[in-house]
């Protein structure tokens, strides 16, 4: 627990220092570096245990970076990048099919690759595109506050009062009580945002935060599923007490698309 708190405080301190001195440009660089780190960890979780050949892993990483960059440039460019990346990866995976017994493995690799383009390509890019909105830095910080407040309160409520398992097969420690606590934490963060982002309704921001919190919790469960299948405890070991970068960003990634749409709606763009 001590290592978890200390590493979180160090991470928050570094993040705020970069934001203080470099502003939106600093946040953009952080988003890109985090996306690359999460992409690498996803590749390890998805392909390491499935005996994917080296060329297929490297092609996935390169194409996923292309998807991330394409979505950053706009909707049309992003769609084109996803289509080109997906078709290219499907074709590359087929080259590993030399016998009929290989077909199941090839289909699994193709599915994990296409899923990865959405998970570590599209989703983080939409989160990064929050910076293009008016007061985009505040909207991005709001997303992080919603997800991490919900995650923290879910952890504490679940530890103290959690009795009813949520999805025990996927994540044995998560409880329905903790999930409800997490949504309350996300809602409070949304309410706080209404005092920080000019011209926004407290009711609408709170509601948007709760919806975002639902998707964040789904993202947390999804990454737990990945780790269960890969038979690992954490996606990495970058943050003591937390695990890997993807362990910290799983909820942020799943929440990013819906939050991006809600933010544009609230702004009126």
LUMKOL-515260 format. One record per residue (C-alpha): residue in three letters; x, y, z. Coordinates in Angstrom, 3 decimals. Example, Ala and Ser with C-alpha at 12.3 -4.5 7.8 and 13.67 -1.06 7.14 Angstrom:
BEGIN
<pt type="ALA" px="12.300" py="-4.500" pz="7.800"/>
<pt type="SER" px="13.670" py="-1.060" pz="7.140"/>
***
This chain:
BEGIN
<pt type="UNK" px="0.000" py="0.000" pz="0.000"/>
<pt type="UNK" px="2.839" py="2.378" pz="0.873"/>
<pt type="UNK" px="4.581" py="1.751" pz="-2.456"/>
<pt type="UNK" px="1.263" py="2.327" pz="-4.252"/>
<pt type="UNK" px="0.731" py="5.725" pz="-2.609"/>
<pt type="UNK" px="4.348" py="6.890" pz="-3.026"/>
<pt type="UNK" px="4.543" py="5.937" pz="-6.709"/>
<pt type="UNK" px="1.167" py="7.615" pz="-7.362"/>
<pt type="UNK" px="2.317" py="10.834" pz="-5.690"/>
<pt type="UNK" px="5.553" py="10.833" pz="-7.716"/>
<pt type="UNK" px="3.639" py="10.254" pz="-10.962"/>
<pt type="UNK" px="1.149" py="13.036" pz="-10.196"/>
<pt type="UNK" px="3.979" py="15.384" pz="-9.226"/>
<pt type="UNK" px="5.879" py="14.775" pz="-12.467"/>
<pt type="UNK" px="2.691" py="15.140" pz="-14.508"/>
<pt type="UNK" px="1.755" py="18.463" pz="-12.900"/>
<pt type="UNK" px="5.321" py="19.776" pz="-13.186"/>
<pt type="UNK" px="5.364" py="19.065" pz="-16.929"/>
<pt type="UNK" px="1.949" py="20.684" pz="-17.288"/>
<pt type="UNK" px="3.063" py="23.709" pz="-15.282"/>
<pt type="UNK" px="6.171" py="24.377" pz="-17.359"/>
<pt type="UNK" px="5.154" py="23.141" pz="-20.826"/>
<pt type="UNK" px="1.372" py="23.545" pz="-20.851"/>
<pt type="UNK" px="-0.706" py="21.847" pz="-23.556"/>
<pt type="UNK" px="2.404" py="20.827" pz="-25.513"/>
<pt type="UNK" px="3.681" py="18.958" pz="-22.479"/>
<pt type="UNK" px="0.360" py="17.163" pz="-22.058"/>
<pt type="UNK" px="0.436" py="16.169" pz="-25.724"/>
<pt type="UNK" px="3.912" py="14.644" pz="-25.391"/>
<pt type="UNK" px="2.857" py="12.770" pz="-22.243"/>
<pt type="UNK" px="-0.198" py="11.350" pz="-24.027"/>
<pt type="UNK" px="1.955" py="10.135" pz="-26.930"/>
<pt type="UNK" px="4.579" py="8.529" pz="-24.676"/>
<pt type="UNK" px="1.911" py="6.847" pz="-22.565"/>
<pt type="UNK" px="0.206" py="5.546" pz="-25.723"/>
<pt type="UNK" px="3.454" py="3.972" pz="-26.925"/>
<pt type="UNK" px="4.041" py="2.392" pz="-23.520"/>
<pt type="UNK" px="0.513" py="0.959" pz="-23.379"/>
<pt type="UNK" px="0.806" py="-0.301" pz="-26.950"/>
<pt type="UNK" px="3.974" py="-2.204" pz="-26.039"/>
<pt type="UNK" px="2.360" py="-3.740" pz="-22.951"/>
<pt type="UNK" px="-0.751" py="-4.755" pz="-24.870"/>
<pt type="UNK" px="1.433" py="-6.456" pz="-27.477"/>
<pt type="UNK" px="3.143" py="-8.422" pz="-24.725"/>
<pt type="UNK" px="-0.163" py="-9.456" pz="-23.127"/>
<pt type="UNK" px="-1.874" py="-10.331" pz="-26.383"/>
<pt type="UNK" px="0.865" py="-12.056" pz="-28.370"/>
<pt type="UNK" px="3.570" py="-13.298" pz="-26.010"/>
<pt type="UNK" px="1.579" py="-16.250" pz="-24.679"/>
<pt type="UNK" px="0.116" py="-17.128" pz="-28.094"/>
<pt type="UNK" px="3.472" py="-17.793" pz="-29.783"/>
<pt type="UNK" px="3.057" py="-15.069" pz="-32.368"/>
<pt type="UNK" px="6.067" py="-14.818" pz="-34.697"/>
<pt type="UNK" px="8.354" py="-11.826" pz="-34.243"/>
<pt type="UNK" px="7.500" py="-10.172" pz="-37.557"/>
<pt type="UNK" px="3.804" py="-10.221" pz="-36.648"/>
<pt type="UNK" px="4.433" py="-8.516" pz="-33.295"/>
<pt type="UNK" px="6.561" py="-5.806" pz="-34.850"/>
<pt type="UNK" px="4.076" py="-5.208" pz="-37.656"/>
<pt type="UNK" px="1.300" py="-4.817" pz="-35.087"/>
<pt type="UNK" px="3.299" py="-2.198" pz="-33.162"/>
<pt type="UNK" px="4.101" py="-0.195" pz="-36.297"/>
<pt type="UNK" px="0.555" py="-0.331" pz="-37.653"/>
<pt type="UNK" px="-0.978" py="0.545" pz="-34.262"/>
<pt type="UNK" px="1.236" py="3.623" pz="-34.041"/>
<pt type="UNK" px="-0.013" py="4.502" pz="-37.528"/>
<pt type="UNK" px="-3.622" py="4.186" pz="-36.341"/>
<pt type="UNK" px="-2.904" py="6.376" pz="-33.309"/>
<pt type="UNK" px="-1.253" py="9.052" pz="-35.469"/>
<pt type="UNK" px="-3.970" py="8.867" pz="-38.120"/>
<pt type="UNK" px="-6.789" py="9.429" pz="-35.617"/>
<pt type="UNK" px="-4.890" py="12.408" pz="-34.186"/>
<pt type="UNK" px="-5.035" py="14.090" pz="-37.600"/>
<pt type="UNK" px="-8.803" py="13.810" pz="-37.920"/>
<pt type="UNK" px="-11.797" py="11.528" pz="-38.347"/>
<pt type="UNK" px="-11.312" py="10.774" pz="-42.047"/>
<pt type="UNK" px="-7.577" py="10.173" pz="-41.685"/>
<pt type="UNK" px="-8.169" py="8.018" pz="-38.640"/>
<pt type="UNK" px="-10.754" py="5.870" pz="-40.418"/>
<pt type="UNK" px="-8.373" py="5.393" pz="-43.343"/>
<pt type="UNK" px="-5.538" py="4.453" pz="-40.978"/>
<pt type="UNK" px="-7.718" py="1.878" pz="-39.208"/>
<pt type="UNK" px="-8.812" py="0.307" pz="-42.498"/>
<pt type="UNK" px="-5.289" py="0.172" pz="-43.962"/>
<pt type="UNK" px="-3.795" py="-1.073" pz="-40.697"/>
<pt type="UNK" px="-6.445" py="-3.765" pz="-40.267"/>
<pt type="UNK" px="-6.217" py="-5.093" pz="-43.829"/>
<pt type="UNK" px="-2.407" py="-5.080" pz="-43.703"/>
<pt type="UNK" px="-2.310" py="-6.945" pz="-40.401"/>
<pt type="UNK" px="-4.881" py="-9.511" pz="-41.549"/>
<pt type="UNK" px="-2.750" py="-10.222" pz="-44.621"/>
<pt type="UNK" px="0.475" py="-10.500" pz="-42.599"/>
<pt type="UNK" px="-1.119" py="-12.884" pz="-40.120"/>
<pt type="UNK" px="-2.212" py="-15.167" pz="-42.976"/>
<pt type="UNK" px="1.428" py="-15.753" pz="-43.921"/>
<pt type="UNK" px="1.811" py="-17.735" pz="-40.695"/>
<pt type="UNK" px="-0.753" py="-20.313" pz="-41.844"/>
<pt type="UNK" px="1.260" py="-23.193" pz="-43.305"/>
<pt type="UNK" px="-0.948" py="-26.086" pz="-42.200"/>
<pt type="UNK" px="-4.612" py="-26.535" pz="-41.344"/>
<pt type="UNK" px="-3.684" py="-26.814" pz="-37.665"/>
<pt type="UNK" px="-2.347" py="-23.227" pz="-37.781"/>
<pt type="UNK" px="-5.691" py="-21.667" pz="-38.716"/>
<pt type="UNK" px="-7.086" py="-21.331" pz="-35.180"/>
<pt type="UNK" px="-3.902" py="-19.588" pz="-34.014"/>
<pt type="UNK" px="-3.868" py="-17.278" pz="-37.038"/>
<pt type="UNK" px="-7.493" py="-16.251" pz="-36.461"/>
<pt type="UNK" px="-6.688" py="-15.547" pz="-32.796"/>
<pt type="UNK" px="-3.754" py="-13.331" pz="-33.794"/>
<pt type="UNK" px="-5.896" py="-11.473" pz="-36.309"/>
<pt type="UNK" px="-8.617" py="-10.861" pz="-33.722"/>
<pt type="UNK" px="-6.146" py="-9.643" pz="-31.096"/>
<pt type="UNK" px="-4.524" py="-7.340" pz="-33.649"/>
<pt type="UNK" px="-7.791" py="-5.725" pz="-34.747"/>
<pt type="UNK" px="-8.857" py="-5.357" pz="-31.122"/>
<pt type="UNK" px="-5.508" py="-3.744" pz="-30.350"/>
<pt type="UNK" px="-5.927" py="-1.125" pz="-33.081"/>
<pt type="UNK" px="-9.070" py="0.057" pz="-31.302"/>
<pt type="UNK" px="-7.789" py="-0.382" pz="-27.749"/>
<pt type="UNK" px="-4.286" py="1.117" pz="-27.973"/>
<pt type="UNK" px="-4.692" py="3.038" pz="-31.227"/>
<pt type="UNK" px="-8.104" py="4.689" pz="-31.531"/>
<pt type="UNK" px="-9.001" py="5.119" pz="-27.860"/>
<pt type="UNK" px="-5.863" py="6.964" pz="-26.651"/>
<pt type="UNK" px="-5.893" py="9.128" pz="-29.778"/>
<pt type="UNK" px="-9.425" py="10.344" pz="-29.001"/>
<pt type="UNK" px="-8.327" py="11.079" pz="-25.444"/>
<pt type="UNK" px="-5.398" py="13.103" pz="-26.787"/>
<pt type="UNK" px="-7.698" py="14.990" pz="-29.160"/>
<pt type="UNK" px="-9.410" py="16.509" pz="-26.141"/>
<pt type="UNK" px="-6.505" py="18.972" pz="-26.227"/>
<pt type="UNK" px="-7.892" py="20.374" pz="-29.512"/>
<pt type="UNK" px="-11.111" py="21.484" pz="-27.806"/>
<pt type="UNK" px="-11.584" py="24.907" pz="-26.210"/>
<pt type="UNK" px="-10.038" py="24.633" pz="-22.720"/>
<pt type="UNK" px="-8.813" py="21.246" pz="-23.884"/>
<pt type="UNK" px="-6.236" py="20.933" pz="-21.130"/>
<pt type="UNK" px="-8.987" py="21.260" pz="-18.519"/>
<pt type="UNK" px="-11.140" py="18.665" pz="-20.294"/>
<pt type="UNK" px="-8.231" py="16.221" pz="-20.378"/>
<pt type="UNK" px="-7.438" py="16.805" pz="-16.712"/>
<pt type="UNK" px="-11.149" py="16.329" pz="-16.021"/>
<pt type="UNK" px="-11.092" py="12.935" pz="-17.720"/>
<pt type="UNK" px="-8.167" py="11.838" pz="-15.555"/>
<pt type="UNK" px="-9.885" py="13.166" pz="-12.421"/>
<pt type="UNK" px="-13.113" py="11.304" pz="-13.238"/>
<pt type="UNK" px="-11.387" py="7.991" pz="-13.900"/>
<pt type="UNK" px="-8.852" py="8.095" pz="-11.061"/>
<pt type="UNK" px="-11.345" py="9.425" pz="-8.503"/>
<pt type="UNK" px="-13.699" py="6.631" pz="-9.408"/>
<pt type="UNK" px="-10.897" py="4.072" pz="-9.298"/>
<pt type="UNK" px="-9.681" py="5.258" pz="-5.893"/>
<pt type="UNK" px="-13.112" py="5.358" pz="-4.264"/>
<pt type="UNK" px="-13.988" py="1.965" pz="-5.760"/>
<pt type="UNK" px="-10.816" py="0.547" pz="-4.191"/>
<pt type="UNK" px="-11.518" py="1.951" pz="-0.725"/>
<pt type="UNK" px="-15.248" py="1.204" pz="-0.691"/>
<pt type="UNK" px="-14.644" py="-2.279" pz="-2.046"/>
<pt type="UNK" px="-11.952" py="-2.943" pz="0.563"/>
<pt type="UNK" px="-14.195" py="-1.817" pz="3.440"/>
<pt type="UNK" px="-17.671" py="-2.842" pz="2.375"/>
<pt type="UNK" px="-17.308" py="-5.115" pz="-0.649"/>
<pt type="UNK" px="-19.218" py="-8.361" pz="-0.174"/>
<pt type="UNK" px="-20.987" py="-9.053" pz="-3.472"/>
<pt type="UNK" px="-18.596" py="-10.073" pz="-6.252"/>
<pt type="UNK" px="-19.027" py="-8.198" pz="-9.524"/>
<pt type="UNK" px="-17.427" py="-10.590" pz="-12.048"/>
<pt type="UNK" px="-15.429" py="-13.063" pz="-10.014"/>
<pt type="UNK" px="-14.181" py="-15.049" pz="-13.001"/>
<pt type="UNK" px="-12.609" py="-11.917" pz="-14.469"/>
<pt type="UNK" px="-11.524" py="-10.035" pz="-11.338"/>
<pt type="UNK" px="-12.034" py="-11.844" pz="-8.010"/>
<pt type="UNK" px="-11.540" py="-8.770" pz="-5.806"/>
<pt type="UNK" px="-13.962" py="-6.383" pz="-7.509"/>
<pt type="UNK" px="-17.348" py="-5.962" pz="-5.868"/>
<pt type="UNK" px="-20.682" py="-4.370" pz="-6.725"/>
<pt type="UNK" px="-20.317" py="-2.118" pz="-3.678"/>
<pt type="UNK" px="-16.931" py="-0.960" pz="-4.928"/>
<pt type="UNK" px="-18.345" py="-0.304" pz="-8.402"/>
<pt type="UNK" px="-21.108" py="1.871" pz="-6.935"/>
<pt type="UNK" px="-18.535" py="3.730" pz="-4.853"/>
<pt type="UNK" px="-16.491" py="4.272" pz="-8.002"/>
<pt type="UNK" px="-19.427" py="5.859" pz="-9.813"/>
<pt type="UNK" px="-19.987" py="8.177" pz="-6.851"/>
<pt type="UNK" px="-16.311" py="9.167" pz="-6.996"/>
<pt type="UNK" px="-16.568" py="9.870" pz="-10.727"/>
<pt type="UNK" px="-19.727" py="11.914" pz="-10.209"/>
<pt type="UNK" px="-18.084" py="14.045" pz="-7.500"/>
<pt type="UNK" px="-15.143" py="14.694" pz="-9.829"/>
<pt type="UNK" px="-17.590" py="15.791" pz="-12.540"/>
<pt type="UNK" px="-19.299" py="18.142" pz="-10.105"/>
<pt type="UNK" px="-15.926" py="19.639" pz="-9.187"/>
<pt type="UNK" px="-15.164" py="20.150" pz="-12.898"/>
<pt type="UNK" px="-18.210" py="22.431" pz="-13.210"/>
<pt type="UNK" px="-16.435" py="24.946" pz="-10.959"/>
<pt type="UNK" px="-13.242" py="24.770" pz="-13.030"/>
<pt type="UNK" px="-14.437" py="24.691" pz="-16.654"/>
<pt type="UNK" px="-16.246" py="27.972" pz="-17.462"/>
<pt type="UNK" px="-19.853" py="27.919" pz="-18.600"/>
<pt type="UNK" px="-20.614" py="24.273" pz="-17.857"/>
<pt type="UNK" px="-23.698" py="22.953" pz="-16.065"/>
<pt type="UNK" px="-23.017" py="21.120" pz="-12.810"/>
<pt type="UNK" px="-25.883" py="18.694" pz="-13.481"/>
<pt type="UNK" px="-24.782" py="17.847" pz="-17.019"/>
<pt type="UNK" px="-21.113" py="17.489" pz="-16.099"/>
<pt type="UNK" px="-21.956" py="15.244" pz="-13.162"/>
<pt type="UNK" px="-24.152" py="13.063" pz="-15.368"/>
<pt type="UNK" px="-21.458" py="12.938" pz="-18.058"/>
<pt type="UNK" px="-18.886" py="11.961" pz="-15.426"/>
<pt type="UNK" px="-21.027" py="9.078" pz="-14.165"/>
<pt type="UNK" px="-21.495" py="7.760" pz="-17.712"/>
<pt type="UNK" px="-17.759" py="8.098" pz="-18.268"/>
<pt type="UNK" px="-17.141" py="6.253" pz="-15.020"/>
<pt type="UNK" px="-19.218" py="3.293" pz="-16.234"/>
<pt type="UNK" px="-17.009" py="2.933" pz="-19.313"/>
<pt type="UNK" px="-13.889" py="3.348" pz="-17.198"/>
<pt type="UNK" px="-14.924" py="0.402" pz="-15.027"/>
<pt type="UNK" px="-15.588" py="-1.705" pz="-18.125"/>
<pt type="UNK" px="-12.071" py="-0.863" pz="-19.294"/>
<pt type="UNK" px="-10.646" py="-1.990" pz="-15.970"/>
<pt type="UNK" px="-12.477" py="-5.307" pz="-16.251"/>
<pt type="UNK" px="-11.367" py="-5.760" pz="-19.851"/>
<pt type="UNK" px="-7.710" py="-5.410" pz="-18.941"/>
<pt type="UNK" px="-8.229" py="-7.842" pz="-16.066"/>
<pt type="UNK" px="-9.544" py="-10.304" pz="-18.650"/>
<pt type="UNK" px="-6.417" py="-9.803" pz="-20.788"/>
<pt type="UNK" px="-4.169" py="-10.468" pz="-17.810"/>
<pt type="UNK" px="-6.148" py="-13.552" pz="-16.806"/>
<pt type="UNK" px="-5.823" py="-15.040" pz="-20.275"/>
<pt type="UNK" px="-2.109" py="-14.144" pz="-20.421"/>
<pt type="UNK" px="-1.690" py="-15.515" pz="-16.854"/>
<pt type="UNK" px="0.153" py="-12.464" pz="-15.510"/>
<pt type="UNK" px="-0.528" py="-10.298" pz="-12.468"/>
<pt type="UNK" px="0.320" py="-6.935" pz="-14.066"/>
<pt type="UNK" px="0.849" py="-5.625" pz="-17.590"/>
<pt type="UNK" px="4.287" py="-4.322" pz="-16.550"/>
<pt type="UNK" px="6.350" py="-3.069" pz="-13.626"/>
<pt type="UNK" px="6.821" py="0.640" pz="-14.339"/>
<pt type="UNK" px="4.926" py="1.848" pz="-11.247"/>
<pt type="UNK" px="5.588" py="-0.005" pz="-7.958"/>
<pt type="UNK" px="2.296" py="-0.979" pz="-6.347"/>
<pt type="UNK" px="0.375" py="-0.271" pz="-9.549"/>
<pt type="UNK" px="1.983" py="-2.458" pz="-12.199"/>
<pt type="UNK" px="2.383" py="-1.285" pz="-15.768"/>
<pt type="UNK" px="1.280" py="1.780" pz="-17.671"/>
<pt type="UNK" px="-1.696" py="-0.081" pz="-19.105"/>
<pt type="UNK" px="-2.768" py="-1.035" pz="-15.582"/>
<pt type="UNK" px="-3.200" py="2.686" pz="-14.861"/>
<pt type="UNK" px="-4.674" py="3.690" pz="-18.219"/>
<pt type="UNK" px="-7.124" py="0.855" pz="-18.918"/>
<pt type="UNK" px="-10.076" py="2.817" pz="-17.544"/>
<pt type="UNK" px="-8.922" py="6.068" pz="-19.167"/>
<pt type="UNK" px="-8.729" py="4.377" pz="-22.563"/>
<pt type="UNK" px="-12.227" py="2.883" pz="-22.504"/>
<pt type="UNK" px="-13.662" py="6.133" pz="-21.146"/>
<pt type="UNK" px="-11.914" py="8.356" pz="-23.714"/>
<pt type="UNK" px="-14.241" py="7.849" pz="-26.739"/>
<pt type="UNK" px="-17.500" py="8.438" pz="-24.849"/>
<pt type="UNK" px="-15.988" py="11.309" pz="-22.851"/>
<pt type="UNK" px="-14.689" py="12.939" pz="-26.047"/>
<pt type="UNK" px="-18.163" py="12.807" pz="-27.596"/>
<pt type="UNK" px="-19.815" py="14.108" pz="-24.415"/>
<pt type="UNK" px="-17.279" py="16.926" pz="-24.122"/>
<pt type="UNK" px="-17.948" py="18.040" pz="-27.697"/>
<pt type="UNK" px="-21.691" py="17.924" pz="-27.002"/>
<pt type="UNK" px="-21.356" py="20.010" pz="-23.832"/>
<pt type="UNK" px="-19.148" py="22.531" pz="-25.579"/>
<pt type="UNK" px="-21.519" py="22.660" pz="-28.531"/>
<pt type="UNK" px="-19.056" py="21.645" pz="-31.276"/>
***
